[in-house]
Amino acid sequence: MIKTEYLKFRASPDEVKEIDRICVTLRLSRTEYLRAVAFGGSRPISPSPAVPAAAMDDSRLASLEAGQRDIQMALNDSAAAFAALMTNLNEFLRIPSFREYRARDVAGDSIKRDGEAEDAYLLRLAHRYFIQYQVWPNADDKATFGLAPGADLAKFPKTKPTV
């Protein structure tokens, strides 16, 4: 059983008008407002009047559909950009075979000097490969090393030589 006590306090007519003005502005009863003031609580949540929904006409529907298409296109562009980023990141993190590394060197700006022997070129390229990927190529594995016509792969070092 809840007991309610009534409290009284004296206020001038101007103070009562001010309290009533505040209550109307906040859409609160005097009791709700004075309780919030007395206990320092936040404004009690009163049920707000329902706002009627705007009528849905054809132009508004077309506008919403156009906005939805724009959002969907932006999402598709973002997804494609993210997929490209992941592809580039995976390619960056992947260690290519030495054969692929050699092919990239030949296709790009090759480090091979004019008149340089194939053995010396492969050794210099292997050093660059080791610096970049921290893996020394194995000349015995033809699938990952690749063919090297004109080079004596028996002389190719098994581990990185100290320079």
PEFEN-V963117 format. One record per pair of residues at least 6 apart in sequence whose C-alpha atoms are under 8 Angstrom apart, sorted by the first residue. I is the first residue (numbers start at 1). J is the second residue. D is the distance in Angstrom with one decimal. If there is no record, write none. Layout:
# PEFEN-V963117
I&J&D ; I&J&D
This chain:
# PEFEN-V963117
19&30&7.4 ; 20&30&7.1 ; 23&29&6.0 ; 23&30&6.3 ; 23&33&6.5 ; 27&46&7.4 ; 28&46&7.2 ; 32&44&7.1 ; 33&43&7.6 ; 35&41&7.9 ; 36&42&6.3 ; 36&43&6.4 ; 36&44&7.4 ; 95&133&6.6 ; 97&144&5.1 ; 97&145&6.9 ; 98&126&7.8 ; 98&129&7.5 ; 98&137&6.1 ; 98&144&5.8 ; 98&145&5.1 ; 98&146&7.4 ; 99&143&7.6 ; 99&144&5.4 ; 99&145&4.8 ; 99&146&4.8 ; 100&144&7.9 ; 101&129&7.5 ; 102&125&7.6 ; 105&111&7.2 ; 111&121&7.8 ; 111&125&7.6 ; 112&121&5.8 ; 113&121&7.8 ; 117&151&7.9 ; 118&148&7.7 ; 118&150&6.2 ; 118&151&5.4 ; 119&150&7.9 ; 119&151&5.1 ; 119&152&6.9 ; 119&153&7.8 ; 119&156&7.6 ; 123&156&7.5 ; 126&136&6.8 ; 126&137&6.6 ; 127&136&7.8 ; 127&160&7.5 ; 129&135&7.2 ; 129&136&7.3 ; 129&137&8.0 ; 130&136&5.3 ; 130&137&7.8 ; 130&160&7.9 ; 136&158&7.9 ; 136&159&6.2 ; 136&160&6.1 ; 137&145&6.6 ; 137&158&7.9 ; 138&144&7.9 ; 138&145&6.4 ; 138&158&6.3 ; 139&145&5.6 ; 139&146&8.0 ; 139&153&6.3 ; 139&156&6.7 ; 139&158&7.5 ; 140&153&7.9
